[in-house]
Amino acid sequence: MSQDNLIRLVSVGDEEGNGKGHVIWSRKNMKKLRSVKLEIKKFNPVAKKHTVYKEKPKK
């Protein structure tokens, strides 16, 4: 997997704050979405429900 296309998605948690900070690594098509910050709803295993994940910079 190319390291250039990797992005870090961090969970904002659910209504009570459960699962906040959970990280998922994914890829992004840089030709189409270079200037767009992703915000995706994915399953959070800590909160055991779907939560919003926002793109954050790599560390």
C-alpha positions, -999 to 999 in steps of 0.1 A, spaced: 0 0 0 14 33 -10 22 56 19 14 87 -1 -23 78 -4 -28 68 33 -50 90 55 -58 88 91 -95 88 101 -102 96 138 -136 89 154 -155 118 171 -174 93 192 -211 88 198 -235 111 218 -220 100 252 -184 103 239 -178 65 237 -152 55 212 -137 90 208 -102 89 193 -104 54 176 -82 54 145 -88 38 111 -62 40 83 -75 42 48 -67 54 13 -79 84 -7 -79 91 -44 -56 122 -45 -65 131 -81 -102 137 -73 -102 145 -35 -69 164 -29 -85 195 -13 -115 177 3 -114 166 40 -132 133 44 -160 128 69 -173 92 68 -197 72 90 -181 38 98 -185 11 125 -167 19 157 -158 -14 176 -152 5 208 -186 22 209 -202 -8 191 -222 14 167 -216 36 136 -199 69 143 -185 98 123 -148 96 114 -130 127 103 -97 130 84 -68 142 105 -31 147 96 -7 118 99 16 117 129 
